[in-house]
Amino acid sequence: MENTINVKVINKSANKLPAYSTAGSAGMDVRADLSAPVIIEPMRRCLVPTGLYVAIPEGYELQMRPRSGLALKSGISLVNTPGTIDCDYRGEIGVIIINLSDEPFTVNPGDRICQMVLNRVPQVKWLPVESLDDTDRGDGGFGHSGV
């Protein structure tokens, strides 16, 4: 069974469109649309353009997520992970990268900077009630299990 959905895209960069690296990949690699390298100093963040503009179908979102290799090898992550691109947004997709290492990090034009995942997003319909069902956890918050 084919599990695909059509998404309209404008690519104003010189990069290839985001693509899955393997048949089983959940995320597509997204590349930096830069005219020159950008250096991100330790503990600093930077908005990196992608040159991508999309029309996400209603009921879906795109999530921008860190690349595990960049996180492990270089301490590079996304500030608002996962970053959400709403279905009614039509501007350029930008990625907020943060350098959590103690060394400067260079983002070069065309570098793979994050992953993009398309997700279905149901809308919430609130049902006001006077009480909620009991559970074993109840109202136990942070650290409630003692672990």
LINQUIBEL-V878493 format. One record per residue. N is the residue number from 1. RES is the residue in one letter. SS is DSSP state (helix for helix, strand for strand, loop for the rest). NEAR is the number of other ideal C-beta (glycine too) atoms within 8 Angstrom. D_CENTER is the distance of its C-alpha to the mean C-alpha in Angstrom with 1 decimal. Layout:
n;res;ss;near;d_center
N;RES;SS;NEAR;D_CENTER
N;RES;SS;NEAR;D_CENTER
This chain:
n;res;ss;near;d_center
1;M;loop;2;26.6
2;E;loop;3;24.0
3;N;loop;3;20.6
4;T;loop;4;19.2
5;I;loop;6;18.4
6;N;loop;5;19.1
7;V;loop;9;16.6
8;K;strand;6;18.3
9;V;strand;9;16.8
10;I;strand;7;18.4
11;N;strand;8;17.8
12;K;loop;8;19.6
13;S;loop;10;18.7
14;A;loop;6;20.9
15;N;loop;11;18.2
16;K;loop;5;18.0
17;L;loop;7;15.6
18;P;loop;9;12.5
19;A;strand;7;14.2
20;Y;strand;7;14.4
21;S;loop;5;16.3
22;T;loop;5;18.4
23;A;loop;4;19.7
24;G;loop;4;18.1
25;S;loop;8;14.5
26;A;loop;5;11.9
27;G;loop;9;9.1
28;M;strand;10;10.1
29;D;strand;12;10.3
30;V;strand;14;9.6
31;R;strand;13;12.4
32;A;loop;15;13.6
33;D;loop;13;16.1
34;L;loop;12;18.7
35;S;loop;3;22.4
36;A;loop;5;23.1
37;P;loop;8;21.5
38;V;strand;10;19.9
39;I;strand;8;20.8
40;I;strand;14;18.7
41;E;loop;7;21.3
42;P;loop;9;21.0
43;M;loop;6;19.3
44;R;loop;8;18.3
45;R;strand;9;15.2
46;C;strand;9;14.7
47;L;strand;8;13.0
48;V;strand;14;12.6
49;P;strand;10;13.3
50;T;loop;15;12.4
51;G;loop;10;15.4
52;L;strand;15;13.6
53;Y;strand;9;14.7
54;V;strand;11;14.2
55;A;strand;7;16.2
56;I;loop;12;14.3
57;P;loop;9;17.1
58;E;loop;4;18.2
59;G;loop;8;17.2
60;Y;strand;12;13.7
61;E;strand;11;10.1
62;L;strand;13;7.1
63;Q;strand;12;3.9
64;M;strand;15;1.0
65;R;strand;13;3.2
66;P;loop;11;6.6
67;R;loop;12;9.4
68;S;helix;6;12.2
69;G;helix;6;14.9
70;L;helix;11;13.8
71;A;helix;11;13.5
72;L;helix;6;16.9
73;K;helix;5;18.8
74;S;helix;10;17.8
75;G;loop;10;16.3
76;I;strand;14;13.2
77;S;strand;11;10.0
78;L;strand;14;7.6
79;V;loop;8;9.8
80;N;loop;6;8.0
81;T;loop;9;5.9
82;P;loop;9;4.4
83;G;strand;11;4.4
84;T;strand;8;6.4
85;I;strand;11;8.2
86;D;loop;7;11.6
87;C;loop;10;14.2
88;D;loop;4;16.6
89;Y;loop;7;14.7
90;R;loop;5;16.3
91;G;loop;5;15.7
92;E;loop;9;14.0
93;I;loop;12;10.3
94;G;strand;8;10.0
95;V;strand;14;7.8
96;I;strand;12;9.3
97;I;strand;16;10.4
98;I;strand;12;13.0
99;N;strand;15;15.9
100;L;loop;8;17.0
101;S;loop;9;19.9
102;D;loop;4;23.4
103;E;loop;7;23.4
104;P;loop;8;22.2
105;F;strand;11;19.5
106;T;strand;8;19.7
107;V;strand;14;17.1
108;N;loop;8;19.1
109;P;loop;10;19.0
110;G;loop;8;17.3
111;D;loop;8;15.6
112;R;strand;7;12.6
113;I;strand;13;10.1
114;C;strand;13;6.8
115;Q;strand;12;6.0
116;M;strand;13;5.4
117;V;strand;11;7.0
118;L;strand;10;9.5
119;N;strand;8;11.0
120;R;strand;5;14.4
121;V;loop;8;14.7
122;P;loop;5;18.4
123;Q;loop;5;20.0
124;V;loop;4;21.9
125;K;loop;4;25.6
126;W;loop;4;27.1
127;L;loop;4;30.5
128;P;loop;3;32.4
129;V;loop;5;34.6
130;E;loop;2;37.0
131;S;loop;3;35.9
132;L;loop;4;33.3
133;D;loop;3;34.0
134;D;loop;4;34.9
135;T;loop;5;32.9
136;D;loop;3;33.8
137;R;loop;6;31.2
138;G;loop;6;32.3
139;D;loop;4;31.0
140;G;loop;6;30.4
141;G;loop;5;27.5
142;F;loop;3;26.0
143;G;loop;6;28.1
144;H;loop;7;30.2
145;S;loop;5;30.6
146;G;loop;4;32.1
147;V;loop;3;29.9
